[in-house]
C-alpha cells in the first residue's frame, strides 16, 4: 500500500514509461512480420508463374528435340520450325524477402561428396591396381610431337588440333594439365590437350583399346633391349585395362560409374603416357569426325564445329554443325541443353544463338592460337 496518493501516481507513471518501449517494439515487430508475409506471398505468386512459364518452355525444347530426332531417322529435312525460336524466360519478379524473425535452419541432407582425383591420385591408382606407371615425356615438346604424329596419321588437320588445343587449354596447357586446378583441388577430371574426362578414357579404352594394342604392337618391331621390354610391359598392362573397361556395358552411364572408382582412375592415368596419351587425345576428336562422316557429313569440320561436338557430345554437336548458316543466326543455344545445364552455362546464355556461340569459340581460338604452347604444337605438325 502506497504511503501517499501522490507517490502511488508517480510509481504508476514510471511503470507506464518503462513499458512503452517494449510495447512499441512489439508493435513494430508485428508490423514487420505482417509486411514480410505480404511480400513473401507476392514473391511466391510471381515465382510460381515464372516456373509455370519456364517449365512449358523447357518441355517444348524436349519435344522439339524428339521431333528432330524422328525426322533424322526418317531422313527428312530439318527446318526452323523444328526448333524453339524464343529465348528462355528470365525471372524478373520480386526477390525473396528476408524473414525479420530469421529463416529456420534447413534440415541437413546427408550427401556423399564426390572425390575428384588429381594427377597424383591417378598415378597411385595405376601403380596399386596395375603395378604400372605411365612413361612421361622428356619434355613438353616431345609429347606435342608424339600427339602431332598420331593426329596427322589419323587424318586430323593441324588447324583442328591446334585450335581445339587453344580453346581447351587456353593456348598454353601441358599434357598433364588438369581443369580448374586451384590450391590442390580440381573442378573436373579433365586432363590434357583435349581435356579428357575419366569417363572419356574408360570409354575410349573400351571401344578403341584393341586398336591401341595393335598400334603399340607394331612399334615393338622397331625396338630392342630395355625399350622393347618396357613396351611389352606397357602392352600387357594396356590389355588388362582394356579388358577391365569392357567388363561393363558399352554405354556412357556404365563407363561413368566405372570411371568413378580407383580402378577407373588407373585407366585415366593412360592419358599421361607418351605412347597411349596421344592415341587417347586423338581419338577423342576423331570419334566426332567419324560420327559426322557416318551421318553423311562430307566436308571437313571446322575447329569450332569440332569443339562443339567435343563439348556437347556428338549427337548434340552434330545438330548444331549441320545447321545451315542462315538458321544459325535465329536458333537459340537453349535448344541444345537441358535446363539445369543451360542455367549453369554463362557462355551459352550470353552468346545465345548458334551463330554467336560458334563465333565466340572461333574468337577465343584466334586469340589463344598465338600463345607459345599453341605455336609449339603447330610447329610439331
C-alpha positions in Angstrom: 0.0 0.0 0.0 1.4 3.4 -1.1 2.1 5.9 1.8 0.5 8.7 -0.2 -1.6 9.1 -3.3 1.0 11.3 -4.9 3.7 8.7 -4.6 1.4 6.0 -6.0 0.6 8.1 -9.0 4.4 8.6 -9.6 5.0 4.9 -9.4 2.2 4.2 -12.0 3.6 6.8 -14.4 7.1 5.3 -14.1 5.7 1.9 -14.9 3.9 3.1 -17.9 7.0 4.8 -19.2 9.1 1.7 -18.7 6.6 -0.5 -20.6 6.2 2.0 -23.5 9.4 1.0 -25.5 8.6 -2.7 -25.1 5.1 -2.1 -26.4 6.4 -0.1 -29.3 8.9 -2.8 -30.2 6.2 -5.4 -30.1 4.1 -3.4 -32.4 7.0 -2.8 -34.8 7.8 -6.5 -34.9 4.2 -7.3 -35.7 4.1 -4.8 -38.5 7.4 -6.1 -39.9 6.1 -9.7 -39.7 2.9 -8.7 -41.5 4.7 -6.9 -44.3 7.1 -9.9 -44.7 4.1 -12.2 -45.1 2.6 -9.9 -47.8 5.9 -9.7 -49.7 6.5 -13.4 -49.4 3.1 -14.1 -50.8 3.8 -11.8 -53.7 7.2 -13.4 -54.3 5.7 -16.9 -54.2 3.0 -16.0 -56.7 5.5 -14.4 -59.1 7.9 -17.3 -58.8 5.1 -19.9 -59.4 4.0 -18.0 -62.5 7.6 -17.9 -63.8 8.1 -21.6 -63.0 5.0 -22.5 -65.0 6.2 -20.4 -67.9 9.8 -21.9 -67.7 8.5 -25.5 -67.4 6.4 -25.0 -70.5 9.4 -23.6 -72.4 11.8 -26.4 -71.5 9.2 -29.0 -72.2 8.8 -27.5 -75.7 12.7 -27.8 -76.1 12.4 -31.5 -75.3 9.5 -32.0 -77.6 11.3 -30.2 -80.5 14.4 -32.3 -79.9 12.4 -35.5 -80.1 10.8 -34.3 -83.3 14.2 -33.5 -84.9 15.5 -37.0 -84.0 12.4 -38.6 -85.5 12.9 -36.6 -88.7 16.5 -37.6 -89.0 15.6 -41.2 -88.6 13.2 -40.8 -91.5 15.8 -38.8 -93.5 13.5 -35.7 -93.6 14.8 -32.1 -93.8 15.1 -30.1 -90.6 13.8 -26.5 -90.7 13.4 -23.5 -88.4 10.0 -24.9 -87.3 11.8 -27.8 -85.7 13.4 -25.5 -83.1 12.2 -23.3 -80.3 13.0 -19.8 -81.7 12.4 -17.8 -78.5 14.9 -17.3 -75.7 14.2 -18.9 -72.3 12.1 -16.8 -69.9 14.0 -14.9 -67.3 12.6 -14.3 -63.8 12.1 -10.5 -63.3 9.7 -10.6 -60.3 10.5 -9.5 -56.8 13.3 -11.1 -54.8 12.5 -13.5 -52.0 12.1 -11.2 -48.9 14.2 -11.6 -45.8 12.3 -13.0 -42.8 12.7 -10.5 -39.9 12.4 -13.4 -37.5 15.2 -15.3 -39.3 14.7 -18.3 -41.5 14.6 -21.7 -39.9 17.8 -23.7 -40.4 17.3 -26.2 -43.3 17.3 -29.9 -42.4 20.8 -31.3 -43.1 20.8 -33.7 -46.0 23.4 -36.4 -45.9 25.2 -36.3 -49.2 28.2 -38.2 -50.3 30.8 -35.9 -51.6 32.3 -37.0 -54.9 36.1 -37.1 -54.8 37.8 -35.6 -57.9 41.1 -37.3 -58.2 44.2 -35.3 -59.0 47.1 -36.5 -61.2 48.9 -37.9 -58.2 45.8 -39.9 -57.3 45.7 -41.4 -60.9 49.4 -42.4 -60.7 48.9 -44.1 -57.3 45.9 -45.9 -58.6 47.7 -47.1 -61.7 50.6 -48.4 -59.5 48.3 -50.0 -56.9 45.9 -51.8 -59.3 48.1 -52.5 -62.3 51.6 -52.2 -60.9 52.5 -49.7 -63.6 53.4 -46.1 -64.1 52.9 -44.1 -67.3 56.0 -43.2 -69.2 56.5 -39.5 -69.0 57.8 -37.4 -71.9 61.3 -36.0 -71.7 59.8 -32.6 -72.4 56.5 -31.0 -73.3 57.6 -30.6 -76.9 58.2 -34.4 -77.1 54.6 -35.0 -76.1 53.4 -32.5 -78.6 55.4 -34.2 -81.4 54.0 -37.5 -80.4 50.5 -36.1 -80.5 51.0 -34.4 -83.8 52.3 -37.7 -85.4 49.3 -39.6 -84.2 46.8 -36.9 -85.1 48.2 -36.4 -88.6 48.2 -40.1 -89.3 44.6 -40.3 -88.2 43.5 -37.5 -90.6 43.1 -34.6 -88.2 44.4 -31.3 -89.6 46.9 -29.1 -87.9 44.2 -26.4 -87.7 41.7 -28.6 -86.0 44.2 -30.0 -83.4 45.9 -26.6 -82.7 42.7 -24.6 -82.4 40.9 -27.2 -80.2 44.0 -27.3 -78.0 44.0 -23.5 -77.9 40.4 -23.4 -76.8 40.6 -26.3 -74.3 43.8 -25.3 -72.6 43.9 -21.6 -73.1 46.8 -21.9 -75.6 49.5 -22.8 -73.1 48.5 -26.1 -71.5 50.7 -29.0 -70.7 50.0 -32.7 -71.4 49.1 -33.2 -67.7 47.1 -30.0 -67.3 44.0 -30.6 -65.1 40.9 -28.5 -65.4 40.4 -25.7 -62.9 43.2 -26.8 -60.6 43.4 -24.3 -57.7 45.0 -24.8 -54.3 45.3 -28.6 -54.6 41.7 -29.0 -55.7 40.2 -29.5 -59.2 36.8 -28.9 -60.6 36.9 -31.8 -63.0 38.9 -34.9 -64.0 39.5 -33.3 -67.4 43.2 -33.6 -68.4 45.4 -32.9 -71.4 45.3 -31.1 -74.7 41.7 -32.0 -75.3 40.7 -32.2 -71.6 39.6 -35.8 -71.5 37.4 -36.8 -68.5 37.9 -40.0 -66.6 34.8 -41.4 -68.4 36.3 -40.4 -71.8 39.4 -42.5 -71.1 37.3 -45.5 -69.9 35.0 -45.3 -73.0 37.9 -44.9 -75.4 39.8 -47.8 -73.9 36.6 -50.0 -74.1 35.8 -49.0 -77.7 39.3 -48.3 -79.3 41.6 -50.2 -76.9 42.2 -53.1 -79.2 43.3 -50.7 -81.9 45.7 -49.1 -79.4 47.2 -52.5 -78.6 47.7 -53.2 -82.3 49.4 -49.8 -82.7 51.8 -50.4 -79.9 52.5 -53.9 -81.0 53.6 -52.6 -84.4 56.0 -50.2 -82.8 57.7 -53.0 -80.8 59.2 -54.4 -84.1 61.4 -51.3 -84.2 62.6 -51.7 -80.6 65.1 -53.8 -78.8 66.7 -54.3 -75.4 65.2 -52.3 -72.4 62.9 -50.3 -74.7 61.4 -53.4 -76.1 60.9 -54.9 -72.6 59.2 -51.7 -71.4 56.9 -51.6 -74.4 56.0 -55.2 -73.9 55.1 -54.5 -70.3 53.0 -51.5 -71.3 51.1 -53.5 -73.9 50.4 -56.2 -71.2 49.0 -53.5 -68.9 47.0 -51.9 -71.7 45.4 -55.3 -72.5 44.4 -55.7 -68.8 43.0 -52.1 -68.7 41.0 -52.7 -72.0 39.5 -55.9 -70.6 38.5 -54.0 -67.4 37.0 -51.2 -69.4 35.0 -53.7 -71.4 33.7 -55.5 -68.3 30.7 -53.2 -68.2 28.0 -52.5 -70.8 29.2 -50.1 -73.6 27.2 -47.1 -72.6 28.2 -43.7 -71.0 26.4 -44.3 -67.7 28.1 -47.6 -67.1 31.5 -46.2 -68.1 30.9 -43.2 -65.8 30.3 -45.5 -62.8 33.4 -47.5 -63.5 35.4 -44.3 -64.0 34.5 -43.1 -60.5 36.4 -45.9 -58.9 40.2 -46.2 -58.1 40.5 -48.7 -60.9 38.8 -46.2 -63.3 41.3 -43.6 -62.1 44.1 -46.0 -63.0 42.7 -46.3 -66.6 42.6 -42.5 -66.8 46.4 -42.4 -66.0 47.0 -43.7 -69.5 46.3 -40.2 -70.8 49.7 -39.2 -69.2 51.7 -41.9 -71.1 53.9 -40.7 -74.0 52.6 -43.6 -76.2 49.0 -44.1 -75.2 48.2 -40.5 -74.2 48.4 -39.2 -77.8 46.2 -42.0 -79.0 43.5 -41.2 -76.4 43.7 -37.4 -77.2 43.5 -38.0 -81.0 40.6 -40.5 -80.8 38.6 -38.2 -78.6 38.4 -35.8 -81.6 38.5 -38.5 -84.2 35.3 -40.2 -82.9 33.4 -36.9 -83.6 34.8 -36.8 -87.2 33.8 -40.4 -87.7 30.4 -39.8 -86.3 29.8 -36.9 -88.7 31.0 -38.9 -91.7 28.8 -41.8 -90.7 25.8 -39.4 -90.8 26.7 -38.3 -94.3 28.6 -35.1 -93.4 31.3 -34.9 -96.0 33.0 -31.6 -95.7 35.8 -31.2 -93.1 34.6 -29.9 -89.7 35.9 -26.5 -88.7 37.8 -26.4 -85.4 34.9 -24.6 -83.8 32.4 -27.1 -85.1 34.6 -30.0 -83.8 34.8 -28.2 -80.5 31.0 -28.1 -80.3 30.9 -31.9 -80.7 33.8 -32.3 -78.3 32.0 -30.2 -75.6 28.3 -31.1 -76.0 28.6 -34.7 -77.3 28.5 -35.9 -80.8 24.7 -36.1 -81.3 24.0 -32.6 -79.9 27.0 -31.1 -81.5 26.1 -32.6 -84.9 22.7 -31.0 -84.6 24.5 -27.6 -84.5 27.2 -28.1 -87.1 24.8 -29.4 -89.7 22.5 -26.4 -89.4 22.5 -24.1 -92.4 24.4 -20.8 -91.6 21.3 -18.7 -92.1 19.4 -20.7 -89.5 22.3 -20.4 -87.0 21.5 -16.7 -86.6 18.0 -17.5 -85.4 18.2 -20.7 -83.4 18.8 -20.1 -79.6 21.5 -22.2 -77.9 18.9 -23.3 -75.4 17.8 -25.9 -78.0 20.9 -27.9 -77.2 20.9 -28.0 -73.4 18.9 -29.4 -70.5 17.5 -26.6 -68.4 20.0 -27.2 -65.5 23.0 -27.3 -67.7 21.9 -24.2 -69.6 21.4 -22.1 -66.4 24.9 -23.0 -65.2 26.5 -22.0 -68.6 27.0 -18.2 -68.7 28.7 -18.5 -72.1 25.7 -20.2 -73.7 23.4 -17.6 -72.1 25.5 -14.6 -73.1 26.1 -15.9 -76.6 22.5 -17.1 -77.0 22.3 -18.2 -80.7 24.2 -20.9 -82.5 26.0 -18.3 -84.6 27.1 -16.3 -81.6 28.3 -19.4 -79.8 30.4 -20.6 -82.7 31.7 -17.0 -83.2 32.9 -16.6 -79.6 34.5 -20.1 -79.8 36.4 -19.1 -83.0 37.4 -15.8 -81.4 38.9 -17.5 -78.4 40.7 -19.9 -80.6 42.1 -17.0 -82.7 43.5 -15.2 -79.6 44.9 -18.3 -77.9 46.5 -19.7 -81.0 49.2 -17.1 -80.8 50.4 -18.3 -77.4 53.7 -20.3 -77.0 52.1 -23.7 -76.3 49.9 -23.4 -79.4 52.8 -22.3 -81.5 54.8 -25.3 -80.3 52.0 -27.7 -81.2 51.6 -26.1 -84.7 55.4 -26.5 -85.3 55.1 -30.2 -84.3 52.9 -30.9 -87.3 
